[in-house]
Amino acid sequence: MPAALSAGSTATSQLAKALLHTLEDHKAQDPLLLNISHHSSFADYLLIASGTSTRHVASLAKAVAEAFPQHLFGTEGQSAAEWVVADFGSVVVHLFVPEKRALYNLEKLWSFPFPANEE
């Protein structure tokens, strides 16, 4: 199992940016890197991108997995390749075909301000 990167670390930020560049190099559509570190305990960054087809999504998932195997905890969804999640610990990559990205709309889910904790 890979060593986890510490939350908010420069290494985590660099990994997130490197994953983004990998997706851009492989022609991912509309990549979006969201810093969720102040709103989430499971990750610091979400990286969301689309492929043009299930084959392209599978190719994008393979590219990020092969580029950073030392940080990869696992992937899900590769068999159908309509929505693939790659877990890099502090960075979670979501890869979609356009129809599924529009359906689940993670960008909107993470765009709302979070209410302050009330006690």
Backbone atoms as SQL, in Angstrom:
CREATE TABLE atoms (id INTEGER PRIMARY KEY, chain TEXT, resi INTEGER, resn TEXT, atom TEXT, x REAL, y REAL, z REAL);
INSERT INTO atoms VALUES
  (1, 'A', 1, 'MET', 'N', 0.850, -1.175, 0.000),
  (2, 'A', 1, 'MET', 'CA', 0.000, 0.000, 0.000),
  (3, 'A', 1, 'MET', 'C', 0.893, 1.234, 0.000),
  (4, 'A', 2, 'PRO', 'N', 0.573, 2.250, -0.826),
  (5, 'A', 2, 'PRO', 'CA', 1.407, 3.443, -0.904),
  (6, 'A', 2, 'PRO', 'C', 1.324, 4.275, 0.366),
  (7, 'A', 3, 'ALA', 'N', 2.360, 5.032, 0.598),
  (8, 'A', 3, 'ALA', 'CA', 2.362, 5.944, 1.743),
  (9, 'A', 3, 'ALA', 'C', 1.445, 7.113, 1.438),
  (10, 'A', 4, 'ALA', 'N', 0.651, 7.492, 2.406),
  (11, 'A', 4, 'ALA', 'CA', -0.275, 8.604, 2.208),
  (12, 'A', 4, 'ALA', 'C', 0.466, 9.924, 2.280),
  (13, 'A', 5, 'LEU', 'N', 0.069, 10.853, 1.453),
  (14, 'A', 5, 'LEU', 'CA', 0.612, 12.202, 1.515),
  (15, 'A', 5, 'LEU', 'C', -0.145, 12.965, 2.579),
  (16, 'A', 6, 'SER', 'N', 0.543, 13.836, 3.290),
  (17, 'A', 6, 'SER', 'CA', -0.127, 14.587, 4.348),
  (18, 'A', 6, 'SER', 'C', -1.058, 15.634, 3.759),
  (19, 'A', 7, 'ALA', 'N', -2.152, 15.858, 4.461),
  (20, 'A', 7, 'ALA', 'CA', -3.173, 16.796, 4.005),
  (21, 'A', 7, 'ALA', 'C', -2.588, 18.184, 3.867),
  (22, 'A', 8, 'GLY', 'N', -2.888, 18.827, 2.758),
  (23, 'A', 8, 'GLY', 'CA', -2.468, 20.198, 2.539),
  (24, 'A', 8, 'GLY', 'C', -0.990, 20.355, 2.224),
  (25, 'A', 9, 'SER', 'N', -0.275, 19.267, 2.041),
  (26, 'A', 9, 'SER', 'CA', 1.160, 19.361, 1.801),
  (27, 'A', 9, 'SER', 'C', 1.447, 19.829, 0.382),
  (28, 'A', 10, 'THR', 'N', 2.655, 20.347, 0.214),
  (29, 'A', 10, 'THR', 'CA', 3.103, 20.740, -1.113),
  (30, 'A', 10, 'THR', 'C', 3.140, 19.528, -2.029),
  (31, 'A', 11, 'ALA', 'N', 3.528, 18.374, -1.488),
  (32, 'A', 11, 'ALA', 'CA', 3.569, 17.154, -2.290),
  (33, 'A', 11, 'ALA', 'C', 2.181, 16.781, -2.801),
  (34, 'A', 12, 'THR', 'N', 1.169, 16.963, -1.978),
  (35, 'A', 12, 'THR', 'CA', -0.207, 16.676, -2.404),
  (36, 'A', 12, 'THR', 'C', -0.616, 17.607, -3.530),
  (37, 'A', 13, 'SER', 'N', -0.323, 18.877, -3.386),
  (38, 'A', 13, 'SER', 'CA', -0.635, 19.858, -4.416),
  (39, 'A', 13, 'SER', 'C', 0.103, 19.537, -5.715),
  (40, 'A', 14, 'GLN', 'N', 1.355, 19.155, -5.606),
  (41, 'A', 14, 'GLN', 'CA', 2.141, 18.807, -6.790),
  (42, 'A', 14, 'GLN', 'C', 1.593, 17.557, -7.467),
  (43, 'A', 15, 'LEU', 'N', 1.175, 16.567, -6.670),
  (44, 'A', 15, 'LEU', 'CA', 0.575, 15.369, -7.243),
  (45, 'A', 15, 'LEU', 'C', -0.705, 15.723, -7.990),
  (46, 'A', 16, 'ALA', 'N', -1.548, 16.544, -7.390),
  (47, 'A', 16, 'ALA', 'CA', -2.801, 16.948, -8.029),
  (48, 'A', 16, 'ALA', 'C', -2.521, 17.633, -9.369),
  (49, 'A', 17, 'LYS', 'N', -1.566, 18.537, -9.387),
  (50, 'A', 17, 'LYS', 'CA', -1.228, 19.251, -10.627),
  (51, 'A', 17, 'LYS', 'C', -0.605, 18.317, -11.657),
  (52, 'A', 18, 'ALA', 'N', 0.217, 17.373, -11.193),
  (53, 'A', 18, 'ALA', 'CA', 0.826, 16.422, -12.119),
  (54, 'A', 18, 'ALA', 'C', -0.229, 15.497, -12.727),
  (55, 'A', 19, 'LEU', 'N', -1.202, 15.068, -11.923),
  (56, 'A', 19, 'LEU', 'CA', -2.306, 14.261, -12.457),
  (57, 'A', 19, 'LEU', 'C', -3.096, 15.059, -13.487),
  (58, 'A', 20, 'LEU', 'N', -3.347, 16.337, -13.195),
  (59, 'A', 20, 'LEU', 'CA', -4.047, 17.207, -14.142),
  (60, 'A', 20, 'LEU', 'C', -3.279, 17.291, -15.458),
  (61, 'A', 21, 'HIS', 'N', -1.975, 17.498, -15.391),
  (62, 'A', 21, 'HIS', 'CA', -1.159, 17.594, -16.612),
  (63, 'A', 21, 'HIS', 'C', -1.166, 16.277, -17.390),
  (64, 'A', 22, 'THR', 'N', -1.161, 15.167, -16.670),
  (65, 'A', 22, 'THR', 'CA', -1.228, 13.863, -17.337),
  (66, 'A', 22, 'THR', 'C', -2.531, 13.740, -18.126),
  (67, 'A', 23, 'LEU', 'N', -3.629, 14.134, -17.504),
  (68, 'A', 23, 'LEU', 'CA', -4.919, 14.074, -18.203),
  (69, 'A', 23, 'LEU', 'C', -4.947, 15.029, -19.396),
  (70, 'A', 24, 'GLU', 'N', -4.406, 16.218, -19.219),
  (71, 'A', 24, 'GLU', 'CA', -4.355, 17.174, -20.340),
  (72, 'A', 24, 'GLU', 'C', -3.518, 16.614, -21.492),
  (73, 'A', 25, 'ASP', 'N', -2.392, 15.978, -21.163),
  (74, 'A', 25, 'ASP', 'CA', -1.522, 15.391, -22.192),
  (75, 'A', 25, 'ASP', 'C', -2.221, 14.272, -22.955),
  (76, 'A', 26, 'HIS', 'N', -3.189, 13.630, -22.313),
  (77, 'A', 26, 'HIS', 'CA', -3.928, 12.541, -22.950),
  (78, 'A', 26, 'HIS', 'C', -5.302, 12.993, -23.473),
  (79, 'A', 27, 'LYS', 'N', -5.420, 14.293, -23.659),
  (80, 'A', 27, 'LYS', 'CA', -6.597, 14.897, -24.309),
  (81, 'A', 27, 'LYS', 'C', -7.899, 14.722, -23.549),
  (82, 'A', 28, 'ALA', 'N', -7.840, 14.756, -22.204),
  (83, 'A', 28, 'ALA', 'CA', -9.062, 14.741, -21.403),
  (84, 'A', 28, 'ALA', 'C', -9.878, 15.989, -21.718),
  (85, 'A', 29, 'GLN', 'N', -11.166, 15.860, -21.666),
  (86, 'A', 29, 'GLN', 'CA', -12.073, 16.961, -21.962),
  (87, 'A', 29, 'GLN', 'C', -12.468, 17.686, -20.673),
  (88, 'A', 30, 'ASP', 'N', -12.379, 18.993, -20.679),
  (89, 'A', 30, 'ASP', 'CA', -12.835, 19.844, -19.566),
  (90, 'A', 30, 'ASP', 'C', -12.333, 19.393, -18.190),
  (91, 'A', 31, 'PRO', 'N', -11.018, 19.223, -18.030),
  (92, 'A', 31, 'PRO', 'CA', -10.523, 18.831, -16.704),
  (93, 'A', 31, 'PRO', 'C', -10.732, 19.957, -15.688),
  (94, 'A', 32, 'LEU', 'N', -11.062, 19.569, -14.477),
  (95, 'A', 32, 'LEU', 'CA', -11.323, 20.537, -13.414),
  (96, 'A', 32, 'LEU', 'C', -10.699, 20.017, -12.128),
  (97, 'A', 33, 'LEU', 'N', -9.832, 20.820, -11.522),
  (98, 'A', 33, 'LEU', 'CA', -9.186, 20.469, -10.261),
  (99, 'A', 33, 'LEU', 'C', -9.814, 21.301, -9.155),
  (100, 'A', 34, 'LEU', 'N', -10.445, 20.622, -8.192),
  (101, 'A', 34, 'LEU', 'CA', -11.125, 21.298, -7.087),
  (102, 'A', 34, 'LEU', 'C', -10.373, 21.056, -5.784),
  (103, 'A', 35, 'ASN', 'N', -10.054, 22.130, -5.079),
  (104, 'A', 35, 'ASN', 'CA', -9.451, 22.022, -3.757),
  (105, 'A', 35, 'ASN', 'C', -10.604, 21.903, -2.760),
  (106, 'A', 36, 'ILE', 'N', -10.726, 20.729, -2.159),
  (107, 'A', 36, 'ILE', 'CA', -11.819, 20.486, -1.209),
  (108, 'A', 36, 'ILE', 'C', -11.278, 20.286, 0.204),
  (109, 'A', 37, 'SER', 'N', -10.041, 20.678, 0.424),
  (110, 'A', 37, 'SER', 'CA', -9.375, 20.383, 1.694),
  (111, 'A', 37, 'SER', 'C', -10.079, 20.985, 2.906),
  (112, 'A', 38, 'HIS', 'N', -10.780, 22.095, 2.732),
  (113, 'A', 38, 'HIS', 'CA', -11.472, 22.720, 3.857),
  (114, 'A', 38, 'HIS', 'C', -12.889, 22.183, 4.050),
  (115, 'A', 39, 'HIS', 'N', -13.309, 21.282, 3.161),
  (116, 'A', 39, 'HIS', 'CA', -14.678, 20.783, 3.204),
  (117, 'A', 39, 'HIS', 'C', -14.770, 19.264, 3.331),
  (118, 'A', 40, 'SER', 'N', -13.636, 18.591, 3.326),
  (119, 'A', 40, 'SER', 'CA', -13.665, 17.143, 3.261),
  (120, 'A', 40, 'SER', 'C', -12.586, 16.527, 4.139),
  (121, 'A', 41, 'SER', 'N', -12.899, 15.379, 4.688),
  (122, 'A', 41, 'SER', 'CA', -11.893, 14.632, 5.448),
  (123, 'A', 41, 'SER', 'C', -11.329, 13.465, 4.635),
  (124, 'A', 42, 'PHE', 'N', -11.913, 13.171, 3.469),
  (125, 'A', 42, 'PHE', 'CA', -11.460, 12.017, 2.701),
  (126, 'A', 42, 'PHE', 'C', -10.426, 12.364, 1.640),
  (127, 'A', 43, 'ALA', 'N', -10.314, 13.640, 1.255),
  (128, 'A', 43, 'ALA', 'CA', -9.347, 14.031, 0.229),
  (129, 'A', 43, 'ALA', 'C', -9.136, 15.537, 0.294),
  (130, 'A', 44, 'ASP', 'N', -8.041, 15.980, -0.304),
  (131, 'A', 44, 'ASP', 'CA', -7.760, 17.412, -0.419),
  (132, 'A', 44, 'ASP', 'C', -8.168, 17.962, -1.782),
  (133, 'A', 45, 'TYR', 'N', -8.120, 17.094, -2.806),
  (134, 'A', 45, 'TYR', 'CA', -8.434, 17.529, -4.162),
  (135, 'A', 45, 'TYR', 'C', -9.327, 16.506, -4.847),
  (136, 'A', 46, 'LEU', 'N', -10.243, 17.018, -5.673),
  (137, 'A', 46, 'LEU', 'CA', -10.987, 16.202, -6.627),
  (138, 'A', 46, 'LEU', 'C', -10.549, 16.661, -8.001),
  (139, 'A', 47, 'LEU', 'N', -10.246, 15.723, -8.842),
  (140, 'A', 47, 'LEU', 'CA', -9.908, 16.015, -10.227),
  (141, 'A', 47, 'LEU', 'C', -10.968, 15.344, -11.080),
  (142, 'A', 48, 'ILE', 'N', -11.705, 16.148, -11.822),
  (143, 'A', 48, 'ILE', 'CA', -12.830, 15.661, -12.627),
  (144, 'A', 48, 'ILE', 'C', -12.515, 15.944, -14.091),
  (145, 'A', 49, 'ALA', 'N', -12.726, 14.945, -14.952),
  (146, 'A', 49, 'ALA', 'CA', -12.495, 15.131, -16.381),
  (147, 'A', 49, 'ALA', 'C', -13.376, 14.163, -17.160),
  (148, 'A', 50, 'SER', 'N', -13.533, 14.458, -18.432),
  (149, 'A', 50, 'SER', 'CA', -14.313, 13.603, -19.321),
  (150, 'A', 50, 'SER', 'C', -13.420, 13.025, -20.404),
  (151, 'A', 51, 'GLY', 'N', -13.835, 11.853, -20.875),
  (152, 'A', 51, 'GLY', 'CA', -13.273, 11.272, -22.080),
  (153, 'A', 51, 'GLY', 'C', -14.331, 11.329, -23.154),
  (154, 'A', 52, 'THR', 'N', -13.933, 11.162, -24.373),
  (155, 'A', 52, 'THR', 'CA', -14.886, 11.254, -25.478),
  (156, 'A', 52, 'THR', 'C', -15.703, 9.978, -25.672),
  (157, 'A', 53, 'SER', 'N', -15.232, 8.879, -25.068),
  (158, 'A', 53, 'SER', 'CA', -15.895, 7.578, -25.191),
  (159, 'A', 53, 'SER', 'C', -15.447, 6.708, -24.024),
  (160, 'A', 54, 'THR', 'N', -16.051, 5.536, -23.889),
  (161, 'A', 54, 'THR', 'CA', -15.627, 4.634, -22.821),
  (162, 'A', 54, 'THR', 'C', -14.168, 4.196, -23.038),
  (163, 'A', 55, 'ARG', 'N', -13.779, 4.031, -24.267),
  (164, 'A', 55, 'ARG', 'CA', -12.390, 3.658, -24.569),
  (165, 'A', 55, 'ARG', 'C', -11.431, 4.769, -24.134),
  (166, 'A', 56, 'HIS', 'N', -11.804, 6.014, -24.377),
  (167, 'A', 56, 'HIS', 'CA', -10.970, 7.144, -23.975),
  (168, 'A', 56, 'HIS', 'C', -10.909, 7.251, -22.453),
  (169, 'A', 57, 'VAL', 'N', -12.036, 7.059, -21.768),
  (170, 'A', 57, 'VAL', 'CA', -12.051, 7.092, -20.305),
  (171, 'A', 57, 'VAL', 'C', -11.125, 6.010, -19.745),
  (172, 'A', 58, 'ALA', 'N', -11.204, 4.807, -20.292),
  (173, 'A', 58, 'ALA', 'CA', -10.326, 3.719, -19.847),
  (174, 'A', 58, 'ALA', 'C', -8.862, 4.071, -20.088),
  (175, 'A', 59, 'SER', 'N', -8.588, 4.699, -21.207),
  (176, 'A', 59, 'SER', 'CA', -7.222, 5.111, -21.532),
  (177, 'A', 59, 'SER', 'C', -6.718, 6.185, -20.563),
  (178, 'A', 60, 'LEU', 'N', -7.584, 7.125, -20.214),
  (179, 'A', 60, 'LEU', 'CA', -7.211, 8.161, -19.245),
  (180, 'A', 60, 'LEU', 'C', -6.922, 7.543, -17.877),
  (181, 'A', 61, 'ALA', 'N', -7.758, 6.591, -17.459),
  (182, 'A', 61, 'ALA', 'CA', -7.550, 5.919, -16.176),
  (183, 'A', 61, 'ALA', 'C', -6.226, 5.162, -16.167),
  (184, 'A', 62, 'LYS', 'N', -5.932, 4.502, -17.255),
  (185, 'A', 62, 'LYS', 'CA', -4.671, 3.780, -17.364),
  (186, 'A', 62, 'LYS', 'C', -3.486, 4.739, -17.317),
  (187, 'A', 63, 'ALA', 'N', -3.616, 5.880, -17.967),
  (188, 'A', 63, 'ALA', 'CA', -2.528, 6.858, -18.012),
  (189, 'A', 63, 'ALA', 'C', -2.188, 7.391, -16.619),
  (190, 'A', 64, 'VAL', 'N', -3.200, 7.754, -15.829),
  (191, 'A', 64, 'VAL', 'CA', -2.899, 8.280, -14.487),
  (192, 'A', 64, 'VAL', 'C', -2.381, 7.175, -13.574),
  (193, 'A', 65, 'ALA', 'N', -2.908, 5.965, -13.713),
  (194, 'A', 65, 'ALA', 'CA', -2.444, 4.845, -12.883),
  (195, 'A', 65, 'ALA', 'C', -0.989, 4.509, -13.184),
  (196, 'A', 66, 'GLU', 'N', -0.631, 4.517, -14.449),
  (197, 'A', 66, 'GLU', 'CA', 0.741, 4.198, -14.830),
  (198, 'A', 66, 'GLU', 'C', 1.713, 5.327, -14.536),
  (199, 'A', 67, 'ALA', 'N', 1.232, 6.561, -14.536),
  (200, 'A', 67, 'ALA', 'CA', 2.102, 7.707, -14.281),
  (201, 'A', 67, 'ALA', 'C', 2.501, 7.802, -12.810),
  (202, 'A', 68, 'PHE', 'N', 1.616, 7.400, -11.909),
  (203, 'A', 68, 'PHE', 'CA', 1.859, 7.557, -10.472),
  (204, 'A', 68, 'PHE', 'C', 1.471, 6.304, -9.681),
  (205, 'A', 69, 'PRO', 'N', 2.009, 5.148, -10.036),
  (206, 'A', 69, 'PRO', 'CA', 1.608, 3.909, -9.359),
  (207, 'A', 69, 'PRO', 'C', 1.961, 3.901, -7.871),
  (208, 'A', 70, 'GLN', 'N', 2.988, 4.631, -7.499),
  (209, 'A', 70, 'GLN', 'CA', 3.408, 4.650, -6.103),
  (210, 'A', 70, 'GLN', 'C', 2.406, 5.359, -5.197),
  (211, 'A', 71, 'HIS', 'N', 1.503, 6.156, -5.759),
  (212, 'A', 71, 'HIS', 'CA', 0.498, 6.877, -4.971),
  (213, 'A', 71, 'HIS', 'C', -0.905, 6.293, -5.118),
  (214, 'A', 72, 'LEU', 'N', -1.076, 5.337, -6.018),
  (215, 'A', 72, 'LEU', 'CA', -2.403, 4.802, -6.325),
  (216, 'A', 72, 'LEU', 'C', -2.844, 3.776, -5.290),
  (217, 'A', 73, 'PHE', 'N', -3.990, 4.024, -4.679),
  (218, 'A', 73, 'PHE', 'CA', -4.585, 3.076, -3.739),
  (219, 'A', 73, 'PHE', 'C', -5.488, 2.094, -4.470),
  (220, 'A', 74, 'GLY', 'N', -6.127, 2.516, -5.555),
  (221, 'A', 74, 'GLY', 'CA', -6.990, 1.618, -6.312),
  (222, 'A', 74, 'GLY', 'C', -7.888, 2.378, -7.264),
  (223, 'A', 75, 'THR', 'N', -8.551, 1.619, -8.126),
  (224, 'A', 75, 'THR', 'CA', -9.498, 2.189, -9.092),
  (225, 'A', 75, 'THR', 'C', -10.777, 1.376, -9.075),
  (226, 'A', 76, 'GLU', 'N', -11.843, 2.000, -9.489),
  (227, 'A', 76, 'GLU', 'CA', -13.145, 1.345, -9.625),
  (228, 'A', 76, 'GLU', 'C', -13.790, 1.813, -10.924),
  (229, 'A', 77, 'GLY', 'N', -14.553, 0.939, -11.547),
  (230, 'A', 77, 'GLY', 'CA', -15.353, 1.304, -12.712),
  (231, 'A', 77, 'GLY', 'C', -14.687, 1.080, -14.045),
  (232, 'A', 78, 'GLN', 'N', -13.525, 0.450, -14.070),
  (233, 'A', 78, 'GLN', 'CA', -12.803, 0.297, -15.326),
  (234, 'A', 78, 'GLN', 'C', -13.484, -0.638, -16.320),
  (235, 'A', 79, 'SER', 'N', -14.258, -1.595, -15.834),
  (236, 'A', 79, 'SER', 'CA', -14.870, -2.544, -16.763),
  (237, 'A', 79, 'SER', 'C', -15.893, -1.871, -17.677),
  (238, 'A', 80, 'ALA', 'N', -16.738, -1.019, -17.134),
  (239, 'A', 80, 'ALA', 'CA', -17.716, -0.299, -17.961),
  (240, 'A', 80, 'ALA', 'C', -17.123, 0.990, -18.516),
  (241, 'A', 81, 'ALA', 'N', -16.232, 1.616, -17.760),
  (242, 'A', 81, 'ALA', 'CA', -15.517, 2.835, -18.147),
  (243, 'A', 81, 'ALA', 'C', -16.444, 4.006, -18.489),
  (244, 'A', 82, 'GLU', 'N', -17.616, 4.039, -17.855),
  (245, 'A', 82, 'GLU', 'CA', -18.486, 5.210, -17.996),
  (246, 'A', 82, 'GLU', 'C', -18.162, 6.224, -16.909),
  (247, 'A', 83, 'TRP', 'N', -17.753, 5.714, -15.739),
  (248, 'A', 83, 'TRP', 'CA', -17.298, 6.543, -14.623),
  (249, 'A', 83, 'TRP', 'C', -16.224, 5.742, -13.915),
  (250, 'A', 84, 'VAL', 'N', -15.001, 6.220, -13.989),
  (251, 'A', 84, 'VAL', 'CA', -13.877, 5.560, -13.333),
  (252, 'A', 84, 'VAL', 'C', -13.385, 6.469, -12.221),
  (253, 'A', 85, 'VAL', 'N', -13.179, 5.887, -11.053),
  (254, 'A', 85, 'VAL', 'CA', -12.625, 6.612, -9.911),
  (255, 'A', 85, 'VAL', 'C', -11.259, 6.024, -9.616),
  (256, 'A', 86, 'ALA', 'N', -10.254, 6.901, -9.537),
  (257, 'A', 86, 'ALA', 'CA', -8.900, 6.495, -9.165),
  (258, 'A', 86, 'ALA', 'C', -8.552, 7.201, -7.865),
  (259, 'A', 87, 'ASP', 'N', -8.224, 6.410, -6.851),
  (260, 'A', 87, 'ASP', 'CA', -7.948, 6.937, -5.512),
  (261, 'A', 87, 'ASP', 'C', -6.444, 7.060, -5.306),
  (262, 'A', 88, 'PHE', 'N', -5.988, 8.296, -5.203),
  (263, 'A', 88, 'PHE', 'CA', -4.590, 8.580, -4.924),
  (264, 'A', 88, 'PHE', 'C', -4.435, 9.116, -3.506),
  (265, 'A', 89, 'GLY', 'N', -5.331, 8.708, -2.619),
  (266, 'A', 89, 'GLY', 'CA', -5.268, 9.155, -1.232),
  (267, 'A', 89, 'GLY', 'C', -5.807, 10.563, -1.089),
  (268, 'A', 90, 'SER', 'N', -4.948, 11.537, -1.102),
  (269, 'A', 90, 'SER', 'CA', -5.352, 12.935, -0.937),
  (270, 'A', 90, 'SER', 'C', -5.946, 13.536, -2.203),
  (271, 'A', 91, 'VAL', 'N', -5.830, 12.812, -3.312),
  (272, 'A', 91, 'VAL', 'CA', -6.381, 13.265, -4.592),
  (273, 'A', 91, 'VAL', 'C', -7.248, 12.141, -5.143),
  (274, 'A', 92, 'VAL', 'N', -8.496, 12.455, -5.457),
  (275, 'A', 92, 'VAL', 'CA', -9.405, 11.475, -6.049),
  (276, 'A', 92, 'VAL', 'C', -9.749, 11.942, -7.458),
  (277, 'A', 93, 'VAL', 'N', -9.504, 11.076, -8.421),
  (278, 'A', 93, 'VAL', 'CA', -9.723, 11.392, -9.828),
  (279, 'A', 93, 'VAL', 'C', -11.025, 10.732, -10.278),
  (280, 'A', 94, 'HIS', 'N', -11.916, 11.530, -10.869),
  (281, 'A', 94, 'HIS', 'CA', -13.180, 11.043, -11.426),
  (282, 'A', 94, 'HIS', 'C', -13.132, 11.259, -12.931),
  (283, 'A', 95, 'LEU', 'N', -13.286, 10.192, -13.681),
  (284, 'A', 95, 'LEU', 'CA', -13.266, 10.246, -15.145),
  (285, 'A', 95, 'LEU', 'C', -14.596, 9.736, -15.666),
  (286, 'A', 96, 'PHE', 'N', -15.207, 10.519, -16.535),
  (287, 'A', 96, 'PHE', 'CA', -16.563, 10.228, -17.009),
  (288, 'A', 96, 'PHE', 'C', -16.658, 10.247, -18.526),
  (289, 'A', 97, 'VAL', 'N', -17.641, 9.523, -19.063),
  (290, 'A', 97, 'VAL', 'CA', -18.126, 9.832, -20.407),
  (291, 'A', 97, 'VAL', 'C', -19.021, 11.060, -20.219),
  (292, 'A', 98, 'PRO', 'N', -19.189, 11.898, -21.240),
  (293, 'A', 98, 'PRO', 'CA', -19.937, 13.154, -21.062),
  (294, 'A', 98, 'PRO', 'C', -21.342, 12.990, -20.478),
  (295, 'A', 99, 'GLU', 'N', -22.065, 11.943, -20.871),
  (296, 'A', 99, 'GLU', 'CA', -23.431, 11.758, -20.388),
  (297, 'A', 99, 'GLU', 'C', -23.464, 11.523, -18.876),
  (298, 'A', 100, 'LYS', 'N', -22.543, 10.719, -18.379),
  (299, 'A', 100, 'LYS', 'CA', -22.502, 10.428, -16.939),
  (300, 'A', 100, 'LYS', 'C', -22.006, 11.640, -16.148),
  (301, 'A', 101, 'ARG', 'N', -21.079, 12.393, -16.723),
  (302, 'A', 101, 'ARG', 'CA', -20.608, 13.600, -16.038),
  (303, 'A', 101, 'ARG', 'C', -21.756, 14.592, -15.873),
  (304, 'A', 102, 'ALA', 'N', -22.547, 14.745, -16.902),
  (305, 'A', 102, 'ALA', 'CA', -23.703, 15.648, -16.823),
  (306, 'A', 102, 'ALA', 'C', -24.737, 15.121, -15.832),
  (307, 'A', 103, 'LEU', 'N', -24.936, 13.821, -15.791),
  (308, 'A', 103, 'LEU', 'CA', -25.918, 13.223, -14.896),
  (309, 'A', 103, 'LEU', 'C', -25.537, 13.414, -13.425),
  (310, 'A', 104, 'TYR', 'N', -24.302, 13.104, -13.079),
  (311, 'A', 104, 'TYR', 'CA', -23.875, 13.165, -11.675),
  (312, 'A', 104, 'TYR', 'C', -23.411, 14.548, -11.251),
  (313, 'A', 105, 'ASN', 'N', -22.941, 15.345, -12.178),
  (314, 'A', 105, 'ASN', 'CA', -22.631, 16.769, -11.971),
  (315, 'A', 105, 'ASN', 'C', -21.896, 17.041, -10.648),
  (316, 'A', 106, 'LEU', 'N', -20.758, 16.398, -10.469),
  (317, 'A', 106, 'LEU', 'CA', -19.977, 16.578, -9.249),
  (318, 'A', 106, 'LEU', 'C', -19.538, 18.025, -9.047),
  (319, 'A', 107, 'GLU', 'N', -19.322, 18.737, -10.137),
  (320, 'A', 107, 'GLU', 'CA', -18.935, 20.142, -10.022),
  (321, 'A', 107, 'GLU', 'C', -19.978, 20.936, -9.238),
  (322, 'A', 108, 'LYS', 'N', -21.241, 20.696, -9.536),
  (323, 'A', 108, 'LYS', 'CA', -22.314, 21.400, -8.834),
  (324, 'A', 108, 'LYS', 'C', -22.392, 20.956, -7.379),
  (325, 'A', 109, 'LEU', 'N', -22.225, 19.668, -7.156),
  (326, 'A', 109, 'LEU', 'CA', -22.281, 19.136, -5.797),
  (327, 'A', 109, 'LEU', 'C', -21.256, 19.815, -4.900),
  (328, 'A', 110, 'TRP', 'N', -20.068, 20.071, -5.425),
  (329, 'A', 110, 'TRP', 'CA', -18.994, 20.666, -4.627),
  (330, 'A', 110, 'TRP', 'C', -18.921, 22.180, -4.774),
  (331, 'A', 111, 'SER', 'N', -19.861, 22.825, -5.441),
  (332, 'A', 111, 'SER', 'CA', -19.800, 24.268, -5.653),
  (333, 'A', 111, 'SER', 'C', -20.554, 25.060, -4.587),
  (334, 'A', 112, 'PHE', 'N', -21.414, 24.410, -3.818),
  (335, 'A', 112, 'PHE', 'CA', -22.198, 25.131, -2.817),
  (336, 'A', 112, 'PHE', 'C', -21.347, 25.431, -1.604),
  (337, 'A', 113, 'PRO', 'N', -21.557, 26.606, -1.026),
  (338, 'A', 113, 'PRO', 'CA', -20.847, 26.888, 0.238),
  (339, 'A', 113, 'PRO', 'C', -21.360, 25.963, 1.319),
  (340, 'A', 114, 'PHE', 'N', -20.474, 25.535, 2.179),
  (341, 'A', 114, 'PHE', 'CA', -20.844, 24.633, 3.254),
  (342, 'A', 114, 'PHE', 'C', -21.222, 25.446, 4.474),
  (343, 'A', 115, 'PRO', 'N', -22.335, 25.110, 5.152),
  (344, 'A', 115, 'PRO', 'CA', -22.731, 25.858, 6.341),
  (345, 'A', 115, 'PRO', 'C', -21.753, 25.640, 7.492),
  (346, 'A', 116, 'ALA', 'N', -21.657, 26.626, 8.345),
  (347, 'A', 116, 'ALA', 'CA', -20.813, 26.493, 9.532),
  (348, 'A', 116, 'ALA', 'C', -21.427, 25.468, 10.472),
  (349, 'A', 117, 'ASN', 'N', -20.583, 24.778, 11.216),
  (350, 'A', 117, 'ASN', 'CA', -21.099, 23.808, 12.186),
  (351, 'A', 117, 'ASN', 'C', -21.846, 24.524, 13.274),
  (352, 'A', 118, 'GLU', 'N', -23.031, 24.039, 13.548),
  (353, 'A', 118, 'GLU', 'CA', -23.829, 24.634, 14.633),
  (354, 'A', 118, 'GLU', 'C', -23.842, 23.671, 15.799),
  (355, 'A', 119, 'GLU', 'N', -23.601, 24.211, 16.959),
  (356, 'A', 119, 'GLU', 'CA', -23.601, 23.350, 18.147),
  (357, 'A', 119, 'GLU', 'C', -24.575, 23.861, 19.165);
